[in-house]
Amino acid sequence: MLPPQPTKLRVLVVDDSCFMRMAIRGILAKDPQIEIVGVASDGVEGVEKALELKPDLITMDVEMPRMDGIAALKQIMAKAPTRVLMVSTLTCEGAKATFEALEAGAIDFIPKNISDSVDAQKTFRADLLFKVKEAAGSIIQTDRFSSKRISVAPPAPVLKSRFSHHKVSCVGIGASTGGPVALQEVLSRIPVNFPFGIIVAIHMPKAFTGPYAERLNAKCSLDIREASDGDMLKPGQVLIAPGGMHTALVRHGTGFSVKTMPTSTYPQYIYVPSVDLMMQSLADASNGSMLGVILTGMGSDGFKGMQHLKSRGGITLVQNEASSTIYGMPRACVEGGVADEVLPLDQIGFEIARIAG
């Protein structure tokens, strides 16, 4: 008897560009683990084929005629929740639409980066295959946040944190896939009078981190913006590490200053901006008086940073598996023994506030 054949990942490609449909289909069809079950040229056809074919995953263009990708995504999530990977343009408008799609239920996004450059084509091919395969094991989450601004965070539980006796002078947060939505959940539960500065490293391209910081600032009570070289971490402020480069923190008087660097400075770090680099540098700058937090994401970026933080006497919090879109980064910390506390997403912001209190 022949052994059972492994089940292929069934993918539907939705894009109004014939070139992009062919490019995405051509890249994915060459992988023996993936089967292209259909293509669609706009959102209307995309919804119809999603309901008919019931794919495991959909690649969805954002800008399309008749019905755009966000409207199509919302219909699909309402009628037949499916893993969706958005294909976005590297523009401010593309970024804003992508974040709306993530809040509506998309798992992740990949920037359109097909050009005459051989390197750009290789990067797009590798990123597409990687994200499609990782997304296949992700959790489909249909509950997302409302678009209303949260002016005051809900009150934290009265009970003191078991880490209250630890000295904390700053907070570092790392995330990747699922992180844009997860980070909003965490920050919305931290009060405006939070006594420390927060630095966030999340894997995003250069054109996306600025609009993302603006979006968070409009929805949370904290002051949130994209970091610039030389910025100081300030109480009640959140700095988002800029995309396309690495960010480290250095001691500056009694505080911490942002130092941005091109990726060529640290070629050993695959993910950009590197969570490991941010965490390690802040742990050293603060002499370990730091709280490190790892949220949902692919891969293991952040593990070495959290490991270093633990060796310096810092505190580490990690998102649990049940609430993670992708349990890669948190899993690495848990299995590596560097997580002081493993919490569901809706408790992490409260715990950060309690530790600081």
N, C-alpha and C positions, 0 to 999 in steps of 0.2 A: 504493500500500500504506500502511495506517495505521501510524504509529509504535507500537512496543510500549508497552503501558501499564505504568506503574510498579507494582511489587509493593506491596500494602498490608501494613501490620503487623497480623498476626492475633493478637487478644487474647481470652483467656478470663477472665471475671470470676467470682470465687468469694467469696461473702459470704452469711452467714445472714440478714442484714437485707434485706428486700425494698426498703426505702427506699434503702439504700446500693447495692444492685445496680442499681436504676433510675438513681440519681444518677451512678454511675461509667459505666454504659453510655451514659447520655444525653450526658455530657461527651465521651467518647471517640468515640462514633458520629458526632458532628457534624464530626469532623476527616476530611477526604478521604483522609488517608494511613493511616487506621486502620480495620480491620474487626473487629467483634465477632463471633467465631465461636461463642460459647456462653456460658452462665451456669450456675452451680452454687450450691446453697444450703447445702452443708456440705463438709467435707473428703473424705468418702467419694465423693460425686458429683464433687468437684473432681478427684480422682485419676483416676477413670474417664474423665472428659471430657478430661483432659490427655493420657491415653494414646490415646484415640480420635481426638481432633481435632488433636493435635500443634501447638498454637499457638506463635507466636513468643515470646509473653510472657503471663504470668498475673498478675493482681492478686489477692492472697490475703489474706483477713481472718485475723486471729490467733485470735480467740475464736469458736468455732463448735461446735454440738452434734455428736454421733456421733464426729467426728474433728476436732480443732482444726487450725489452719493450720500449726503446726510439724510435727505428725505427717504431715499431707498433703504438706508440702514435702519431708520426708525420703524419703517413698515416691516422689515424683516424681523427685527427684534420683538415687535409686537405680535407677529403672526407665527413665526418659527425661529426662535432665537438660534443664531448661528455664529460661529467665530468669524470675525471680519477683520481683514488687514487693509487699512486705508492706504491708497497710493496718492501722495500729496506733492504739490509743487513747492519748491524751495523759495517761497515768498512769504511776506507778512500775512497776506490774505490767506494763503494756503495753510499757514500755521494756525490762524484763528479758526478756520473751518475744521482743521484736524482735531483741535482740542474740543470743539463742539461734538465731533464724531466720537471721540473717546468717551465723553460724558454720556453719549447716547448708547454706548455699549460696544464700540469697536475695541478689539484686543490691543492693537498696536498700529503703527504706521510705518511706511517706508517712503522716503523722498524720491521723487522722479529725478534721476541723475544719469539719464542716457544721453550721451553726446558722442562726438567723434573721438573723444579721448579713450584710448584702450584701457587706461587705469580706471576711469570712471565706469566703463562698462563692466570691468571685472569686479569692481566694488559693488555695483548694483546687483550683479548676478549673485555674488556671495551673500550679500545682505538679504536679498529676497529669499533665497533657499533657506538660510539660517532662520529667518523670522517666520517663514511659513511652517517649517518643521517644529520650531519651538511653540508657535501658537497652537499647533495641533494638540498639545497637552495642557492647554490653558483652561481656566475656569470661565464659563460664560456667565457674566454678571449682568443682570437686567436692571438692577436697582442703581440708579445714578443720582447725582445731586441736582437740586433745583438751581436755577440760574440766579436766585436772589442772593444779595449780599448778606453775609452773616456779620452784623456789626458788633455783637457781643457773643463770645463763646459761651456755650452752656456751662453751668457751674461744675467744677470737678468734684468727684466724691470726697467726702470729708476725711476719710481714712488717710493717714499719712503713708507715704511710700516707704518701703523697707530700705530704700537707698537714701533717705533724707539726711543721714549722717555723713554721706559722701560730699566732698567739696566739688561743686560744679561751677565753671565759669563761662561755658559756651556749649553749643549743641551742633553736631554735624549729622546730616541726614543724607543717605545714599539710596538711589532707586533707579529702576530701568523700566522694563515692560510692565504696564499697569500703574507705573509710578505717577504720571500726571494726575490721575484721578485720586489715587491713594494719598498723595501728598496734600491735596486740597482737603481731604477728610481729616488728616492729622492736624494741619495748621488751623483749620476752622475751630478746633477745640482748645486752642491755646489762647489765653486772654491777652488783651492789648497791653496790659502792664507787665508782660513777661520780662523778668529781670536780666535776661541774657540775650546775646546775639545768636542767630542761627544761620549756618551756611549749608546750602543744599547742592549736591552734585547729582545730576540726573542725565542719563544718556540722551542727548538731543543734538541735532545739527545747529549750526551757528544762527540760522535765520529764525529758529523757533524759541530760543530761551528768553529773548526779550518780550515777545508777545505773550509767552507763558507767564512770565513774572507779572506783566500787566493784568492778565486775566485773574491770577491768584489775588493780586492786590485789590481787585474790584469785588472779590468774594469773601475775603477774610478780614478780621479786625486788625491784624498785624500789618506793619509797613513792609511791603514786599517789592523787591526790584532786582533787576539783573546786576550782578557784581561787575565792578570795573577795577582795573589795577590800581592799588593804593587805597581802596575803600577800607574803612575800619568797621569791624563788627560792633554793632550798637545794640543796647537793650531794646527788646520789642521789635527788632528789625530782622527780616529774613533776606539774605542775599542768595540769588540763584547763580551758580557758577555758569559763565557764558559757554555756549556750545562752540565746537570747533577748536578748542584749546584746553589746556590743563589749568587747574587752579590749586594753589597751595596757600597756606596761612603761615605768617611769620609773626614773631613777637615784636610789638612796637610799643615801647613804654610799658604801660600797664595793660594794654589791650592787644588786639590781633588785627593784622593788616593783610589784605588780599594781594596775592602775587599771581598774575596770569602769565602763562608761558606757552609758546607754540608746541605742538605735539612732537616736533623733532627733538625737543629738549629731553623728553622722556620716551624714547621709542619702545621701551619695554612694556608700556601700558597700552593694551589693545583698545580698551574702551575709553571714549572721550565724551565729556571730561571724566577723568579717572576718580572713582570713589576711593580707591586705595590710597592714592596720592593725597587727596584732600584730608582723609581721616588721619593718615600717618603724620602729616605736617602739623595738623591742628593738635594732635595728641602731644607732639613734641613741644609745640609753642605754648601749650597750656600746662605742661609738666604733668599731664594725665588728669587734670581737673576738668574732665569733659564727659559729656554724654554722647555716645554714638548710637545712631539708629539706622537700621537697614530695612527697607521696605521691598515690596515685590519687584522681581526683575529676573532676566535671563542671566545665565553664567554665574560667576563667583566673585565678580568685582565687589570689593568691600570687605571680603573675608580677611585679607592680610592687614588691611587698615584696622579692622576691629581687633584682630589678634595683637597688633602692636599697641593699640589703645589699652587692652586688657593688661599687657605687660607693664604699662605705665600706671596702672591702678585706676583706670577710668571705668565708667559704667556703660553697659551695652544692652540695647533693646532691639528685638527682632520681630517682624510680623510673622504671624503663624501661617501654617499651610492652608487652612480652610478659607482664609480671607485673602490669600495671595492670588493674583491673576496667574503669575508664574512663580513657582516656589524655588527658583534657582539660587538667587543671592541669599535669601534667608536660610535656605537649606544648608548652604555651605557654612554659614556661621553656626547653625545649630549642630550639625554633624561634626564640625571642627571644634566644638566645645567652647566657643567664645561668646555665647549668648547668655547674659545674666537673667534676662526675662524674655519670654516668648508670648506675645499678646495678639489678640485679634485686632484688626485695623481700627475699629471704633473705640478702642481703649488706649491706643498709643498716645494720642494727643493729650488725653487726661493724665496719663502717667508722666509724660514730659513735664506738664504743669505741676504735678505733685512733687516730683523730684526737685524741681527748681524752688518750690515753696518751702 
